Amino acid sequence: MNPFTEKTIQAIQSIPPGYVMTYGQVAAAAGNRRGARQVVRVLHSMSTSHNLPWHRIINAKGGISTPANAEEKGNRQRQLLESEGVHFLSNGTIDLAIYRWFGFDGDEE
């Protein structure tokens, strides 16, 4: 496993219930601030095998990002976040000033 993937997994695992990180934020913490798409790949291929809290990763606007044909997954993500105490604004986004997690800086071992 390459270092970026390892740090991506560590960053995602570090997010406590009730908080979120953005794809870009995870990428920056893992050492590549332009690697948001790589974070998506890690989530897609390793969420189950590494028991990643995939639902705590959102887009830079504070929203849930799902393809048009994956509405059910988006609804599931929202349910999981709400069950952890995350509140959504009326426009369907999350207030990042309240719920964004900054606890992982990429230097943790």
Buried (B, 14 or more C-beta within 10 A) or exposed (E): EEEBBEBBBBBBEBBEEBBBBBBBBBBBBBBBEEBBEBBBEBBEEBBEEBEBBBBBBBBEEBBBBBEEEEEEBBEBBBEBBEEBEBEBEEEEBBEBEEBBBEEBEBEEE
